[in-house]
Amino acid sequence: MTVPTRFRGTGTLLVKGAEQAPVEYEITVFEVNMVIRTEGWIEAGLGVLAYAQSSSGAQLRLSDGRVVEVSVGSFNVRSDPTSRAELIVHGGL
């Protein structure tokens, strides 16, 4: 297993090409048995996460400007204005 690479910052969630909201994210990239894997989370308002989860074509614009294809997985609803969801990255970074 290689040393994980972590990407963390403030980005923009896009759904069907339209900007939805600024979000906080963390993506970890690592290798297991010669397979590159990613895992991560995203924080945003509950409505934004639910909309992205139910739609196809979600993307995340990272703080460095790169845009990656993503899906929003299960999420935890919090009492504060933001909730945290599993972030699934398609196609790597």
N, C-alpha and C positions, 0 to 999 in steps of 0.2 A: 504494500500500500504506500502510495506517495504522500507527501505532506500536503494537507488540504490548502487550497487557495480560497480566501474569503473575499467576497465583494459586498460592501455595505455602504448605504448612503440614502439620499433622498432622490427619488426618480419620479417619473410620471407614468401612470397607468393609462393605457389606450385601449378602447374597445371598439372594434370595427373601424379603426382609424381615427376615432374622435377622442381627444384628451378628456379624461374623467376627473382625475384629481392627483395632486402630489401625494406620494406615498413614501413610507420608510420601508426598506427592504434589506434582506441579507441572503446571499446565495453562497453556498459552499460547494466547491468543485473538488472532487477527489477521485482516485483510481483504486479499484478493487479487482484483483485478478485480471488486469489488463483492460478493464472496462471503465471508461470515464463516467462518473455519476455526478449528479447535482441534487442538492436539496436546499430548501430555504423557506423563508417566511416573508410576508408582506403585511404592513399595517396601514389601514385606511378606515374610513367610515363604513359602517355596516351596509348601508345602501349601495355604496360603490363596490364592495366586495361581493355582495349578493348579485348585482347586475353582471359583474365580470364572470362570476361563477356560472351563471345561467346562459351566457352568451359564448359564441365561438369567435375566434379572431382577436383574442386579447394579446396585448404586447406590453412590455415594460421598457421604458426609456431609462437607461441607467444614468447615474450622475456623470459618467464620462461621455455620454451622447450615444452610445451603442443602443440598439433596439433589439430585444430578444422576444421570441414567441413564448407565451406562458399560458398556463391555466391556473385558476384559483381552486384549491382543494378545500378541505374542511376548515372551518374557522371557529375561533372562540370569541363569543360576544363578551365584551367588557362593559363596565358601567361608565367608563370615560368615553369621550367622543370617538375613539378609534378601537377597532377590533383587529385581531391578528389571524391570518390565514396561512395555510400551507401554500407554498409557491412551487409550481411544477414548471421547469424550464424545458422547452422542446428544442432540439437541435444544438444544444450546447452554447457556450459563450465564445 
